[in-house]
Amino acid sequence: MIGKLRVYRIWLLILPGFIFVCVLLFLPMAHIIIGSLKGEEGWTFSNYLRAFSKSAFQISYIRTLKLGTLITVLAIVIGYPTAYIVYRSKWKGVMMSLALIPLMTTAVVRTFAWFVVLGRNGLINQVLKSLGIIESSLKLLYTEGAIVVGLLQLFFPLMLFSLISSMENISTDIEEAARSLGATPLQAFFAITLPLSMDGMIIGSILVFAGSISAYTTPAILGGTRVLMLSTLLYQRAMTLMDWNGAMVIAVVMFLSTLIINWLLRRLRREMP
């Protein structure tokens, strides 16, 4: 009897969250998937065939995967040493508070701030001109590089906090034991710290990649209408061209791409020692 009551209590605690996820995630996603498979003649894959046959979709899809991968790799390369320094520092609390500051402002504000840095009369061009390196302003805005910089700033804290969280679970006694057995600091790092913090790297990579390929505000502002990603192409199809079937196809492709990358990264982690 007591066991049944515990089960009922567990289900009562789970039920609100389950209903919330179903109503706001599963049902809308199911509606989008079903809508993408409907045509004038009933169920069909013609919407997908038509989308993949268009050069605009192909270019945007390849660009989205390319920039998402690049941003994720950069977040790992920059984030891991930063996380290690923060984890080892006695000022860890202060540093983590500073890393939280960008998350306290909206993506729109942070993205528009890059106009001051990357604009034709922005900080970078002004410095290069004053040093005599260039004579005319470089085109830094509305490029893939501008999107990479903006999205990296936007999602870097997710990688940083994921890595710090995994490092905090590593006992310092293990590293001290390795050092006492003759391992150098570098050997202890590659043999202990790096493998044990791999879960945080995988989680951070999933968050950064998924956020990068689905973000709209930053690519729309820093990329404009010339450098389209799937998110901006989706908005263009839905709100400008009123092509709702095409927009649904793009949404499904983005969703499936995220799931596949998630699965591949988790599979890679399971195969690691």
ZAKOLVEX-20724 format. One record per residue: residue in three letters; z negated, x negated, y of N, C-alpha, C in turn. Coordinates in pm, whole numbers, plus 50000, padded with zeros to 5 digits. Example, Ala and Ser with C-alpha at 12.3 -4.5 7.8 and 13.67 -1.06 7.14 Angstrom:
BEGIN
ALA492204868149431492204877049550492204868049670 SER492924871549775492864863349894492134871050003 
This chain:
BEGIN
MET500004991749879500005000050000500004991450126 ILE499134980950123499064972050238500364964450256 GLY500984960650142502254953550150503334962150211 LYS503364975150178504364984150235504164985850386 LEU502884986750426502604988150568503104975950646 ARG502934964150585503414951850652504934952150666 VAL505604956850560507074957550566507504967250675 TYR506834978950682507184988850785506954983150925 ARG505864975850943505584969851073506644959551111 ILE507064951651012508104941751038509394948551081 TRP509754959351011510984966551045510884973151182 LEU509704978051216509514984151349509654973751460 LEU509224961451431509374950851530510824946251542 ILE511554946551430512944942051429513864952651488 LEU513524965451467514424976451502514914976351647 PRO514054974651748514564974751887515604963851913 GLY515334951651864516294940851882517584943351807 PHE517464949151686518654952151606519534962451676 ILE518904973051729519654983451801520304977551926 PHE519564968951996520084962552118521334954352087 VAL521264946251980522404937751944523584946251899 CYS523324956751822524404965351773525124972351888 VAL524334977851981524934985652091525674976752189 LEU525124964952220525704956652325526604945352274 LEU526624943052141527464932252089528404937051979 PHE527834942151869528664945651754529634957151784 LEU529154967751845530014979251872531134975951971 PRO530834969352085531944965452174532934955952108 MET532414946352028533314936951962534184943951859 ALA533594953451786534374961151690535454969251760 HIS535124974951875536094982751953537254973751998 ILE536944961552041537984952352086538874948151970 ILE538274945051855539064940851738539984952151692 ILE539444964351685540254975851643541374978351743 GLY541054977451873542054979651976543174969351972 SER542834956851935543854946451929544804948351811 LEU544384956151713545214958451594545984971551600 LYS545874978751710546574991551724547794990051812 GLY548854996651769550084996851847550635010951853 GLU551835012251902552445025451914552715031751777 GLU552905023151674553195028151541551995027551448 GLY550815025851502549595025251419549085011051408 TRP548505007751291547924994551270549024984151261 THR548864973451335549904963251339549344950051392 PHE550024939151356549694925851409550684921851518 SER551474931451563552494928251662551894923151793 ASN550704928151829550064923351952549764908451944 TYR549314903951826549014889651807550304881451805 LEU551324886451736552594879251730553204877951869 ARG553114888751948553664888452083552884878652171 ALA551564878452154550734869452236551014854852202 PHE551064851652072551274837752032552684832952059 SER553604841952078554984838052107555204834652254 LYS554244838052340554384835452484553874821552518 SER554664814352597554294800652633553014800152716 ALA552794810452799551584810652883550334810952795 PHE550384818852688549234819552597549064806452523 GLN550154800852473550084788352398549494777152483 ILE550004775852606549504765252695548044767352729 SER547664779752758546274782852794545334780452676 TYR545784784052556544944782352437544714767652407 ILE545794759852410545664745352385544794738852492 ARG545004742652618544204737152726542724740852709 THR542454753152670541074757552652540364749552544 LEU541024747752428540434739852319540274725252359 LYS541274719952430541224705952472540084703352570 LEU539994711752672538944709752772537564712852714 GLY537474722952627536194725952564535694714352480 THR536614708052404536254696452323535864684552411 LEU536644682152516536354671052607534994672752675 ILE534704684652721533434687252789532274685352691 THR532454689852567531394688252466531134673552436 VAL532204665752421532054651352393531374644252510 LEU531804647652631531174641552750529704645352760 ALA529384657852726527994662152732527144654352632 ILE527714651352515526974643352415526804629052463 VAL527904623052512527864608952554526894606952670 ILE526914616152766526014614952882524624620252848 GLY524574630752769523304637452744522364629952651 TYR522924622852552522024616452455521194605352517 PRO521794595752586520934585552649520004591452754 THR520474601752827519624608152927518424614752860 ALA518694622052750517604628752677516614618552621 TYR517124607352572516254597152514515354590952621 ILE515924588552739515134582952849514074592852895 VAL514474605652908513524615952951512414617552848 TYR512784617452720511814619152611510794607752609 ARG511234595652641510344584152639509564582352769 SER510014588752876509414586353007508074593553022 LYS507184587553100505904594153130506084605053235 TRP507274605053298507594615253397508474626253336 LYS508314628653207509174638053137509124651953200 GLY507934656653235507804669953293508554671353425 VAL508444660953508509134661253637510644660853617 MET511114652353527512554651153502513134664053446 MET512414670553357512914682953299512924694053404 SER511964693653496511964703453606513164701453697 LEU513504688753722514684685853804515974690453735 ALA516004688753602517184693153527517324708353528 LEU516224715453549516274730053552516784735553684 ILE516724727353790517104732253924518514738053928 PRO519524731453868520874737353872520954751053806 LEU520104753553706520124766453638519524777553724 MET518864773853831518254783953918519224789354022 THR520424783654028521454788754119522594794554037 THR523334803754094524414810254021525604800754005 ALA526444803953906527624795753881528574795954000 VAL528614807054073529514808054188529104797954296 VAL527804797254324527314788154428527554773754387 ARG527244770454263527434756654217528914752754216 THR529764762254180531194759154174531774757154314 PHE531404765854408531904764354545531404751454609 ALA530264746354563529754733754618530704722154589 TRP531494723354482532434712654448533574711854548 PHE533824722554625534844721854729534504711254833 VAL533204709654860532754699554957533034685554905 VAL533014683954773533204670754712534664668154680 LEU535364678254624536714676054572537834680654666 GLY537504687054777538534692254866539384681254929 ARG540494685354991541384675455056540664667955167 ASN539714674455230538884667755331537454666155280 GLY537334665755149536014664855089535464650755087 LEU534304649455026533564636855026534354625554960 ILE534934628054844535644617454771536844612454850 ASN537654621654900538834617554978538444610255106 GLN537374614755170536944608155293536464593955266 VAL535734592055157535254578555123536414569355088 LEU537364574455007538514566154969539374562555090 LYS539514571855183540294568955305539574558555391 SER538264559855405537514550455489537524536355431 LEU537654535255298537724522155234539144516655231 GLY540094524755276541494520255278542174520455144 ILE541594527355047542184527854913543364537454910 ILE543284548354983544374558154988544684561255134 GLU545914565955158546304569855294546314585055310 SER546784591955207546794606555210545824611955107 SER545364624055127544344629955040544884632154899 LEU544034629454801544374632254662544144646954631 LYS544944652154539544764665854496543764666054379 LEU542534669254411541484669554310541134683754268 LEU541274693254360541034707154325542244713054254 TYR541974723954182543014731154107543704722054006 THR542874714253938543344705453831542424706953710 GLU542884701753597542044702153477540784693753497 GLY540914682653570539754674253595538674681553672 ALA539064689853769538084697453846537354707353756 ILE538074713553664537454723053570536464715853480 VAL536864704053432535974696353343534664692853415 VAL534794687953538533604684153616532704696353640 GLY533304707553680532514719553709531814725053586 LEU532534725853474531924731253351530914721553291 LEU531154708653306530184698753255528874700053330 GLN528944701453461527724703453539527034716553501 LEU527834726653470527294739853440526534740153308 PHE527084733353204526514734553069525794722053021 PHE525784711453101525084699253061523604701553032 PRO522874709553111521454711753079521214717452939 LEU522164725452887522004731052753521984720052648 MET522864710252664522874698852572521624690452589 LEU521224688052714520074679752742518804685552680 PHE518544698352702517324704552650517354705852498 SER518534707852440518634708452293518274694952232 LEU518754684052293518454670752242516984667152261 ILE516444670252378515024667252403514144675052306 SER514484687652282513694695852189513684689952049 SER514834684952002514894678951868514164665651864 MET514214657851971513514644951974512004646751977 GLU511534657552037510094659852043509504662651905 ASN510334666651810509864669351674509854656851587 ILE510304645551642510314632951566508984625951587 SER508294623251480506994616551490507184601851528 THR506434597351624506514583251666506014573951556 ASP505204579251463504704571051354505824565851265 ILE506894573851251508024569751167508714557551227 GLU508944557951359509584546651424508684534351420 GLU507384536451441506434525151436506394519051297 ALA506504527551194506524522351056507774513951033 ALA508914518651085510154510951071510064497651143 ARG509444497851262509294485351339508374475651265 SER507334480951203506384472351131507024466051007 LEU508084472550955508784467150838509904457650877 GLY510024454651006510974444551051512224449951117 ALA512334463151134513514468851198513474466351348 THR514624463051406514724461351550514734475251615 PRO514484476151746514554489251813515884496251793 LEU516984488451795518304494451776518474499551633 GLN517994491951535518074496351396517224508751373 ALA516024509151433515164520851420515804533251484 PHE516504531051594517174542151660518254548251571 PHE519144539651516520254544751435519794549651298 ALA518694544451248518244548451115517314560551118 ILE516634562751231515614573351235515894583451346 THR515914578851471516024588151584517324595951583 LEU518434588951567519734595651570519904605951459 PRO519634602551332519794612751226518844624551243 LEU517604622051285516634632951295516874641851417 SER517634636951513517944645051631519324651351624 MET519974650051507521324655051492521394670351504 ASP520324677251459520324691851470520414696351615 GLY519694689551703519764692851846521144690151903 MET521794679451857523144676451904524134687251859 ILE523994691951735524894702451684524684715451761 ILE523424719251781523144731551856523654730551999 GLY523394719152062523894717152198525404717452205 SER526074711652105527534711652102528084725852090 ILE527444734052007527884747951991527724755552123 LEU526584753752187526334760752314527304756352423 VAL527524743252433528414738152538529854742352513 PHE530314741052388531704744652358531944759652377 ALA531034767752324531204782252338531174786352484 GLY530284780452562530214783652704531444778952780 SER531974767252742533104761552814534384769652794 ILE534624774352671535874781552646535804796052690 SER534594801152717534464815252755534114816952903 ALA533794806152974533434807153116534624811853197 TYR534364820153296535454825353380535354820353524 THR534184821253585534034818453729534494804353766 THR533994794353694534314780553729535804777453710 PRO536444780853595537894778353584538714786253687 ALA538274798353720539014806453817538974800353956 ILE537824794653995537684789054130538264775054138 LEU537944766554041538384752554046539774750353987 GLY540224759753904541554758453844542604766853912 GLY542164777653977543114786354046544014793753948 THR545164797853995546114805253911547114796153841 ARG547104783253875548054774053813547514767953685 VAL546224765353680545604759353562544814770253490 LEU545494777653405544884789153338544214784853208 MET543034790453184542394789653055542384803752995 LEU541914805152871541974818252808541174828652885 SER540054824652943539224834153016539934839453140 THR540594830553214541314834953333542594842253296 LEU543214838353185544394845553138544014859753094 LEU542854861153031542364874352991542184883353113 TYR541554878053217541344885853339542684889653401 GLN543624880453401544944883153458545644894253381 ARG545564893753247546224903953166545574917653186 ALA544244918053196543554930853203543584936853343 MET543314929053445543104934553579544354934053667 THR545264924753640546474923653722547664930553656 LEU547904927253528549054932853458548734945653382 MET547454949153374547004961053302547454960953156 ASP547574949153099547954947552958546674946652874 TRP546094958252843544804958452776544904953452632 ASN546004956352565546174951352428546234936152426 GLY546974930452522547034915952531545684909952565 ALA544914916552651543584911652686542654912152565 MET542764922652484541934923752364542274912752265 VAL543554909652252543964898852161543344885652206 ILE543394882752335542814870352387541314869952362 ALA540634881252381539184881852357538864879052211 VAL539644884652120539414882451976539674867851941 VAL540724862051996541044847951969539904838852019 MET539374841752135538244833852188537034835252098 PHE536754847552054535604850151967535744842951833 LEU536924843951771537154837451642537134822351655 SER537654817051764537644802551785536214797351793 THR535374804751861533964800851871533284801151735 LEU533554811651656532974812551522533434801251433 ILE534714797751440535244787051356534614773651393 ILE534514770751522533904758151565532424757851524 ASN531744769151538530344770151494530224766851347 TRP531104772751266531074770451121531384755951087 LEU532384750151154532754736251126531624726651161 LEU530974728651274529894719751315528684720951220 ARG528374733151180527254734951087527574729150950 ARG528814730550907529234724550779529174709350787 LEU529594703950900529524689550920528094684650914 ARG527164692450973525754688450971525204688650830 ARG525594698550747525094699250610525574687550526 GLU526754682350557527304671250479526784657750526 MET526084657650639525504645050687524254641650607 PRO523964628750590522744624950516521484628650590 
